[in-house]
């Protein structure tokens, strides 16, 4: 597949190194849509690892980009200085549409709300879910056409993760694709094609309308669960949890969006990324097929290589010096996980995809500190299972067209990945 990517990468490098470094704005979604983000972060890591940017987007404005592994760790593990409030994304929330969620809270409220839902992704429940996920993965893969082009994102990645999410919520099965839609709507840019227009104001109105539909739907489920005995699903846990049962409608919606995006977008994009990475690295694909015991290691390497959430935002509570720069109280700080995962001072040959690398779990994709991804073990489990089942069925998966990347600097993922499976084992 000759997709002209070499020319695109060369042009991106010339652009990244040809502009004044002060003009580099990593929050520009275009560098992620075109998959040309690499040289911009490479230059920042080398020349200005704690970098002040000013976005043309008014709701983003000025912010610090932290791009090296150890500096990111220093921010992520210091919630006393770097607050998750009011939001984990660079755009400030609109005053009339604020969505509180526990990932964008500081202790003690964060800790109490996180504790309410964490049992659903703990070991005992994952053990119960594993055979269910495996059965579904097998059915999805058995339904994949042979010798015919199809979209892996829609047919496999979205389907498996949406099924899992529907189980976690005990969500009406026939409506499960609503979860996919709400996940996309919550994170999409106006120009993403998700909305009827690229006009920012109209797109935002449409986003809010759909998210209100989301919370209305979930309010009906809440009312059913709160009047029933506690059950091991996320809605019942929230409805009966001491720290969550009195949430207002917007806080309920905020936590729903967190759980939907966290349980859907990130895992589905890593599943798609694993197919692309192995296609682009046939030596690693052969290595995996010759030794399926490498699947867990391959999963961790893919999570690093893909980095499904490119950054997380914090807000400085006090003045703080980092990398020779003074971050002022109130400043926005973006921890660019996607850049830290390419830091060659910490990770050897970070741009290479190596499924049996040493210290393969040394990556930033799940975050660190009190906000480390609560569902990381479930994400790894789904990826492990889908690849165990793929290797039983398909000797090869061919990517036959350049991937269509999500137009976002936050969610680093795929809208489409066209593949052909030539034959079945």
C-alpha positions in Angstrom: 0.0 0.0 0.0 1.7 3.2 -1.2 -0.1 6.0 0.6 2.5 8.7 0.0 3.2 8.7 3.7 7.0 9.2 3.3 6.4 12.5 1.4 3.8 13.6 4.0 6.3 12.8 6.9 9.1 14.7 5.1 6.9 17.8 4.6 5.8 17.6 8.2 9.4 17.6 9.4 10.2 20.5 7.3 7.2 22.4 8.6 7.9 21.5 12.2 11.6 22.6 12.0 11.0 25.5 9.7 8.7 27.6 11.9 9.8 29.6 15.0 9.5 27.3 17.9 7.2 29.8 19.7 4.6 29.2 17.0 4.3 25.5 17.6 0.8 24.7 19.0 0.4 21.0 19.7 -3.3 21.4 20.3 -3.9 21.9 16.6 -6.0 18.9 15.7 -4.8 19.0 12.1 -1.4 17.5 13.0 -3.3 14.5 14.5 -5.7 14.2 11.6 -2.8 14.0 9.2 -0.7 11.9 11.5 2.1 14.4 11.3 2.4 15.2 15.1 5.8 13.4 15.6 8.3 16.0 14.4 6.6 18.8 16.4 7.0 17.0 19.6 10.4 15.7 18.7 11.6 19.4 18.3 9.9 20.4 21.6 11.5 17.6 23.6 14.9 18.6 22.2 14.7 22.4 22.3 11.9 23.5 24.6 10.4 20.6 26.7 8.2 22.9 28.8 6.8 25.0 26.1 4.4 28.0 26.2 1.8 27.9 23.4 -1.0 30.2 22.5 -3.9 28.6 20.6 -6.0 30.7 18.2 -9.0 29.0 19.8 -10.3 31.5 22.3 -11.5 28.8 24.8 -8.0 27.3 24.8 -5.8 30.4 24.9 -2.3 30.1 26.4 -1.1 26.9 28.0 2.1 25.0 28.8 3.1 21.8 26.9 5.0 19.3 28.9 6.6 16.9 26.5 9.2 14.7 28.3 8.5 11.5 30.1 9.9 12.5 33.5 8.5 16.0 33.5 5.0 14.5 32.7 5.4 12.1 35.6 6.4 15.0 37.9 3.1 16.8 37.0 0.9 13.7 36.9 1.9 12.5 40.4 1.6 15.9 42.1 -2.1 16.6 42.5 -1.3 19.0 45.4 0.2 21.5 42.9 -1.5 20.5 39.6 -5.3 20.3 39.9 -7.6 18.3 37.6 -10.3 20.9 38.1 -12.2 22.3 36.3 -11.5 20.0 33.3 -9.0 17.6 31.8 -9.1 19.1 28.3 -7.6 22.4 27.1 -10.8 24.2 26.2 -12.3 25.8 29.2 -15.9 24.6 30.0 -18.7 26.9 29.0 -20.2 28.5 32.1 -23.7 27.4 31.0 -22.6 23.8 30.2 -20.2 22.5 32.9 -19.9 18.7 33.3 -18.4 17.7 36.6 -16.8 14.2 36.6 -14.6 12.5 39.0 -11.5 12.5 36.7 -11.8 16.3 36.8 -12.0 16.5 40.6 -9.4 16.6 43.3 -9.5 14.7 46.5 -11.5 13.9 48.6 -14.5 14.0 46.2 -12.5 12.4 43.4 -11.4 9.5 45.7 -14.9 8.8 46.9 -16.5 8.8 43.5 -13.8 6.7 41.9 -14.1 4.2 44.7 -17.8 3.8 44.0 -17.3 2.5 40.4 -13.9 0.8 40.7 -15.2 -2.7 41.8 -16.6 -3.2 38.3 -13.1 -3.3 36.8 -11.4 -5.2 39.7 -10.1 -8.7 39.4 -13.1 -10.7 40.5 -15.5 -9.0 38.0 -12.9 -9.2 35.2 -12.7 -12.9 35.8 -16.5 -13.1 35.3 -16.4 -11.0 32.2 -13.5 -12.8 30.4 -15.6 -15.7 29.0 -18.3 -13.3 27.9 -15.8 -11.0 26.1 -14.2 -14.1 24.5 -17.5 -15.4 23.2 -18.4 -12.1 21.7 -14.9 -11.6 20.2 -15.2 -15.0 18.6 -18.6 -14.2 17.1 -17.5 -10.8 15.8 -14.4 -12.4 14.1 -16.4 -15.3 12.7 -18.7 -12.8 11.0 -15.8 -11.0 9.3 -15.9 -11.5 5.5 -13.0 -13.2 3.8 -11.4 -11.7 0.7 -13.7 -8.6 0.9 -12.7 -5.1 2.0 -14.4 -3.9 5.2 -13.9 -1.3 7.9 -12.2 -2.9 10.9 -13.1 0.1 13.1 -16.8 -0.4 12.7 -17.0 -4.1 12.3 -14.6 -5.2 15.1 -13.2 -2.5 17.3 -16.4 -0.5 17.9 -18.6 -3.6 18.2 -16.5 -5.4 20.8 -15.9 -2.4 23.0 -19.5 -1.2 22.8 -20.8 -4.6 23.8 -18.5 -4.6 26.8 -19.6 -1.1 27.8 -23.2 -2.1 27.4 -22.6 -5.0 29.8 -20.9 -2.7 32.4 -23.9 -0.3 32.3 -26.5 -3.2 31.9 -27.6 -1.0 29.0 -30.5 -2.1 26.7 -28.7 -4.3 24.2 -30.6 -3.1 21.1 -29.6 0.5 21.8 -25.9 -0.2 22.5 -24.7 1.8 19.4 -26.1 4.9 21.1 -23.1 4.6 23.5 -20.8 4.8 20.5 -22.6 7.9 19.1 -22.6 9.7 22.5 -18.9 8.9 22.9 -18.1 10.4 19.5 -20.3 13.4 20.1 -18.8 14.2 23.5 -15.2 14.5 22.1 -15.7 15.6 18.4 -14.5 18.9 17.0 -17.0 21.0 14.9 -15.1 20.1 11.7 -15.1 16.4 12.5 -18.1 15.6 10.2 -20.1 14.3 13.2 -22.4 17.3 13.2 -24.6 18.7 10.4 -22.3 21.7 10.1 -18.8 22.9 10.8 -20.1 26.1 12.3 -18.8 26.0 15.9 -21.9 27.6 17.5 -24.4 25.3 15.7 -22.2 22.2 16.2 -22.0 23.0 19.9 -25.8 23.3 20.0 -26.2 19.9 18.3 -23.6 18.4 20.8 -25.5 19.7 23.8 -28.9 18.5 22.4 -27.5 14.9 21.9 -25.8 14.9 25.3 -29.1 15.9 26.9 -30.7 13.0 25.1 -28.0 10.9 26.6 -28.7 12.0 30.2 -32.5 11.7 29.7 -32.0 8.1 28.5 -29.8 7.3 31.5 -32.1 9.1 33.9 -34.8 6.5 33.1 -32.3 3.8 33.8 -31.2 5.5 37.1 -34.8 5.7 38.2 -35.3 2.0 37.6 -32.1 1.0 39.4 -32.4 3.4 42.4 -35.8 1.8 43.2 -34.4 -1.7 42.9 -31.9 -3.5 45.1 -28.2 -2.7 44.4 -26.8 -4.5 41.4 -23.2 -4.9 40.0 -23.6 -2.5 37.1 -22.3 1.1 36.8 -25.7 2.8 36.9 -26.8 0.9 40.0 -23.4 1.6 41.6 -23.8 5.3 41.0 -27.5 5.4 42.1 -26.8 3.6 45.4 -23.3 4.9 46.1 -23.0 7.2 49.1 -20.9 9.7 47.3 -22.8 9.7 44.0 -26.5 9.0 44.8 -27.2 12.8 45.3 -25.5 13.9 42.0 -27.4 16.5 40.0 -28.2 15.9 36.4 -25.1 17.6 35.0 -22.7 15.8 37.3 -24.4 12.5 36.4 -24.0 13.4 32.7 -20.3 14.3 33.3 -19.6 11.0 34.9 -21.5 9.1 32.2 -19.4 10.8 29.5 -16.2 9.9 31.4 -17.2 6.3 31.7 -18.5 6.0 28.1 -15.4 7.7 26.5 -13.0 5.9 28.9 -14.6 2.5 28.3 -15.2 2.9 24.6 -13.0 5.3 22.6 -9.7 4.4 24.1 -9.9 0.7 23.8 -11.4 0.7 20.4 -8.7 2.9 19.0 -6.0 0.7 20.5 -7.6 -2.4 18.9 -7.5 -0.7 15.6 -4.0 0.6 16.2 -2.8 -2.9 16.9 -3.9 -4.1 13.4 -2.2 -1.1 11.8 1.0 -1.4 13.8 1.4 -5.1 12.9 0.6 -4.4 9.3 3.3 -1.7 9.2 5.8 -3.9 11.0 5.6 -7.3 9.3 8.6 -8.6 11.3 6.7 -8.0 14.5 3.6 -9.7 13.0 5.7 -12.8 12.2 7.2 -12.7 15.7 3.7 -12.7 17.3 2.4 -15.5 15.1 5.4 -17.6 15.8 5.1 -17.0 19.6 1.5 -16.2 20.7 2.8 -16.0 24.3 3.9 -12.5 23.3 0.3 -11.2 23.1 0.4 -9.5 26.6 3.6 -7.8 25.7 2.3 -6.8 22.3 -0.8 -5.3 24.0 1.4 -3.1 26.3 3.6 -2.0 23.3 0.5 -1.1 21.3 -1.0 0.9 24.1 2.3 2.9 24.3 2.7 3.2 20.5 -0.9 4.2 20.0 -1.4 6.4 23.1 -5.2 6.7 22.6 -5.5 9.9 24.6 -2.8 12.3 23.4 -2.8 14.5 26.6 -4.4 15.4 29.9 -4.8 18.9 31.2 -4.0 20.1 34.7 -4.3 23.6 36.2 -1.5 25.0 38.5 -2.7 25.8 42.0 0.5 27.7 42.9 3.6 28.9 41.1 5.9 26.0 40.3 9.2 25.6 38.5 9.5 22.8 35.9 12.3 22.4 33.4 13.6 25.9 34.1 10.3 27.5 33.5 8.0 29.1 36.0 4.4 27.9 35.7 2.2 30.5 37.3 -0.8 29.7 39.5 -3.9 29.4 37.3 -1.9 28.4 34.2 -3.1 25.5 32.1 -0.7 22.6 31.7 -1.0 19.9 29.0 0.8 16.6 29.8 1.5 15.3 26.3 1.5 11.5 26.9 1.9 11.0 23.2 5.2 12.8 23.4 6.4 11.3 26.6 5.9 7.8 25.1 8.4 8.8 22.4 11.1 10.2 24.8 14.3 8.4 23.8 16.0 9.4 27.1 13.6 7.0 28.9 12.4 4.5 26.2 14.9 2.9 23.9 14.1 3.3 20.1 10.7 4.8 21.1 9.5 5.3 17.5 9.9 1.6 16.7 7.2 -0.9 17.4 8.8 -3.7 19.3 6.4 -6.2 20.8 9.0 -8.0 23.0 10.8 -4.9 24.2 12.2 -4.8 27.7 10.1 -2.9 30.3 7.2 -2.9 27.9 4.8 -1.6 30.5 6.9 1.5 30.9 4.6 4.0 29.2 2.4 6.9 30.1 -0.8 6.0 28.3 -2.8 5.1 31.5 -1.5 8.2 33.4 0.0 8.0 36.9 -0.9 9.1 40.4 -4.5 9.3 41.7 -6.0 9.6 38.2 -4.3 6.5 36.7 -6.8 4.9 34.4 -9.3 3.0 36.5 -10.2 0.6 33.6 -6.7 -0.2 32.4 -6.9 -3.9 33.2 -10.2 -4.2 31.3 -8.6 -2.5 28.3 -5.7 -4.9 28.4 -8.0 -7.8 28.8 -10.1 -7.0 25.7 -7.0 -6.5 23.6 -5.5 -9.8 24.8 -8.7 -11.7 24.0 -9.2 -10.2 20.6 -5.7 -11.1 19.5 -5.9 -14.6 21.0 -9.0 -15.1 18.9 -7.5 -13.5 15.8 -4.5 -15.8 15.8 -6.8 -18.8 15.9 -8.5 -17.7 12.7 -6.6 -15.4 10.4 -3.0 -15.9 9.2 -3.0 -12.3 7.9 -4.9 -9.0 8.1 -4.0 -6.6 5.3 -4.6 -2.9 5.6 -5.6 -1.8 2.1 -6.0 2.0 2.5 -4.5 4.8 4.6 -6.3 5.0 7.9 -8.6 7.9 8.5 -7.5 9.5 11.7 -9.8 11.3 14.2 -9.7 15.1 13.8 -8.8 15.7 17.5 -5.8 16.6 19.6 -7.3 14.8 22.6 -8.6 11.4 21.3 -5.9 9.9 19.1 -7.7 7.4 17.1 -9.2 6.1 13.8 -12.5 6.8 12.0 -11.9 4.1 9.4 -9.3 1.4 8.8 -10.0 -0.6 5.6 -8.7 -4.1 5.7 -9.0 -7.4 3.8 -8.6 -10.8 5.4 -7.3 -13.0 2.6 -8.0 -16.4 4.1 -9.1 -18.2 7.2 -7.2 -20.9 9.1 
